[in-house]
Amino acid sequence: MNLVQPKRIGMVCRGEERDVAVLKRLIECVDKRAEVILDRETAKKLKRQSQGMRIEDMSADFLICVGGDGTILRTLHYLKTPTPVLGINMGAIGFLAEVQPEDAVSVLTELLEGFTVEKRERLSVELKGERGQMPYAMNEAVIITSKPGKMLHFAIFVDGEELERLRADGVVFATPTGSTAYAMSAGGPIVDPKVDAVIIVPIAPFKLSARPTIVDINGEISLALLGMKEAELVIDGQFYKKMGKEGSISITRGEPAFFVKIEDRYFLKLQDKLRSEG
C-alpha cells in the first residue's frame, strides 16, 4: 500500500469557539512540516488572512473539516477537485467525521508520515429544464412535497422501466454512505459503503406494497411528477431547488468523493453510533 506524505493541508472550520480551539491545536501540530491553508472565514478569525482562500480554490493533499457531518457535506459541494477529506467530529453523531476531537492531534501526527484514501460513491442529479450544475449527492437526493400534509403523485423509473407509481410525501434516493442518514430514518436498510448501489426509500407512502428498493448505481433512475403539486429537490440537506408541476429528475452515478482512511471498521462504528442503546 503506497502512502502519500502530505506537503499541503487545507483546513475548514465550522466556526464555533470549541471548533476553533481544536483547529488551533491542529495548526500547531503541523507546524513547519507542511503548508497550511484555511478557508477565508477561519483565516480572518485567526488573523491569518495570508493563508485564507475560498474552499473551491483550495489545492491540497488532503482537507481537514472541523465540525459535524454537515460541515463535510457543504465542503464537498464546494470542492472542484477530488481532494481527500478528513473529518474531526464536533457534531452529534458524525458518520463522515470519523475522528474524535480528543484524538485529532495524534491522528494528524500519524497522517503526516503518510496516508491512504478510500472512495465513496456519489450521485449525479439532473433536473429537467435546469441548466445550472447541481452538487453531487454524497448522502442522498430527496424529492419532497412543498406543502406539508399534501402528498405528491409520482412515478419512478429504472433504465426506462417503471419501478413504482405512488402517492407519498416524497422519496429518498440514497448512496450506501447515506443509508445511515435520512434513508434510514424513513425506514430504509443500512447498506455497506462498498456496495455499488442506490437505495430508493418512499417517504410515508399511501400504498401498503411500497417498500425500499436497492438498485444498481450504474443504471439511470428517473422520477416524474404526475400531479399538479410542486415539490422540493434537496441534496444532502444543504442544497434546495424547487421542482415545478410535472417536473422530472434523472439520477446517475456521479464523481466519487475521497476520504482519508483511518480504520476499516464500518460495522464497529455502526454499533457504536446507532445500536449502543440496544
N, C-alpha and C positions, 0 to 999 in steps of 0.2 A: 504494500500500500504506500503510494507516494504522498508524503506530507508536503504541504505548501507553507513556507515560512513567510509570515506577513511583513510587508515593508510599509504599508499604508493602511490605517484602520479608520473607518468612519464611525462616528458616534451620534446617535439620535436620542433625545431625551423627552419624555412626556412633559417635564417641567415642574412637577410638584417638588416641594422642598426636600423630601426624603429621596426622591429620584436623583436630584442634583447632587446630593451628598454621596450617593453611590457612584455617580458619574465621575466626580472629582477623584475618588479613590482609584477608579479605572484609569484615568488620565495619568495619575501618579505612578501606577503600575507599569504603564507603557513607557513612561519617561523618555529616554533617548533611544529606545530600542526600535521604535517605529514612528512614522509620522502620524499625527492625529488630525483628522478634520471633523468639524462639528456642523450640525445644522445651524442655520442662521440665528434662530431664537436662542438656542443654548449658548452659542458663541457670544451673543450680546449679553446674556445674563452672567456669563463667566468673565466678561471683559476680555474675550479672546477673539475680537472681530476678524483679525487677520486669518484665523483658522476656519471661519464660517463660510458656508455656501449652501445653496439650495440642495435639497436631497436629490432631486432629479439630475443635478450636475455632478454628484459625487462619483469619483472613480477610486475604489478602494479594494483591497484584497478581501476584506470582509467588513460587515457593518454591524455594530452593536446597537441594539434597541433597548433602552432602559425605560420600562413601562409595563403595560399589560399586552394581551394579545391584540387589542385594538390598535396600539401603537405600531405593532409589527404589520398589521394589515394595511394601515394607512401608508406606512413606509414602502411596502411592496407596491402599492398603487402608484407611488411617485417614481420609483426607480425605473430608469430607462435601460439599464444594463443588468445582466444576470449576476448580481452580486450576492454572495452568501451572507445570510443573516444569522446573528446570534442574539437571542432574547434574554434579557435579565428580568425575571418576573416580579414586578412591583404591583401586579393586579391581584384578582381574586383567585382564579383557577390556574390559568397560564398553561395551555396546551402547546402553544407555539413558543412561548417564553419559557424555556426549559430550566434555566439556571436561577437558583435562588440567590437573593442579594448577598446573603452571608457567605456564599461560595464564589461570588463573582470574581474577586481578585485572584484566588487560587486557580480557578478555571482559566482565566485570561493568561496567567503566568505560564500555564502549560501550553496554551494555544500559540503563544509567541515562539515556541520551539517548533511549531508546525501543526497544521490542522488538515482535516479532510472534510468533504461536504457530502450531503445527501440531497437527493432530488425529490421534490413533491409536485404532483400534478396540479395544474390549474385549468380553469375552463375559460374559453373564449365565448363571449356573448355578443350577438348582433341583434339590434332592434331594427325591424323593417322601417325603412324610410329615414333612419338616423345616420348622418354622415360622420359624426364625431366618433373617435376611438374610445371605447369604454375599457375600464381596467379589467384585467384578468381576475377571475374569481378564485381566491385561494381556498376559502371555505365553502361558499355557496352563492348561487344566484336565486333570488326569491321573487316570485310573482305573487302579489297580494292585493286584495281589494283596497281601493282608495277610500271606501266608505265602510267602516266597521259595522257589522250587522247586515251588510248586503253581500251576498255570495256572488262570486264570478261564475261564468259558464265558459268552459274552455275545452279544447282537445289537445292531447299530447301525441306526437308522432316520433317514431324512431326509425331513421333511414327511410322515411316516407310512408311507413306503415303505421296506422293508427293504433296506439297503445291503450289510450283511455280517453273517455269523454265524460266529463262530470261537472257537477256544481260543488264548489268549495270556497273557503275563504282565500285559498291560494295554493301554491305548490313550491316546494324547495327542491332545487337541483344542486346536490352537494358532491364535493370531491370526497375521497376517503379521509383526507385530513379533516374536512369539515363535517364528517359523520358524527363527531362528538360535540357539535355545536347546535345550531338551530334544528338541523335534521333530526338529531337525537331527541330534542325536546318535543318535536312533532310526531314522535313515535317510530322514527327510522332506526335501522340497525347500525351497530358500530362496525366499521369496515377497516381492516388493516391498510395503512397508507401505501403498502407495497402493491396493493391490488389496483389494476388499471380499470377503474370503473367510475360510473356516475350513479349516485343514489337519488331516486326520484321519490319524494315524500309528499303526498297531498296534505294540506292543512285543513282540518275539520271538514272532511268531505261529506256531502249529503248522499252517501252511497255505501252500503254495507260491504260491498265487494272491493271497494277501493283500498288498496294496500300498497306499502312501499315496494318499489321495484329497483333492482340493480341491473344496469345495462353496461355494455362495453363503452369505454371512453373514446374509442376510435370511431364510433358512429356519429351520426348527426341527429340531434334531438331538436325538435321544434315544438312550439306551443302557439296556438291560435286562439284569441278571444272570440267567443261566438255570440255573446250577448252585447248589449249596448252600455254596459258599465265600464268605467275606466279602472285601470289598475296601476300599481307602482312596481317598477323593477328595482330591486335592492341588491347590491353586490357587496357581500362581506359586511353588511350593516354600516357601510361607510359611504357608498355611492347610491344616489337615488335618481330615478328617471321615470317620468310619467309615461304610461302606455295609453294611447287613445283607444277609443271604441274600435273593436275588431282588429286590434293591433296584433303583431306576431313577433316572436323572437326565434333565433337559431342558436343552438349551443353545440360547440365542438371542442376538441382538445386544444388547449391553449399552450403558450410557452410555459415551461415549468419554472418553479421558484427553487432556490437553493438555500439550504440551511447548514450552518457549521455543525458538524456531527459531534455530539458529546458522548452519548452511550446509546447502544441499540437496545433500549429497554421499554419499548412502547407499551407492552401489556402490564409491566410493573407500574408504569406511570398511570395507566388506565385504572388500575386497582387503587392507587393512592388518591387519585383526584376524583373518581366517580363512585367507587364502591366501598370506600373506607367506613361508611356508616352502616353497612350491611352486616 
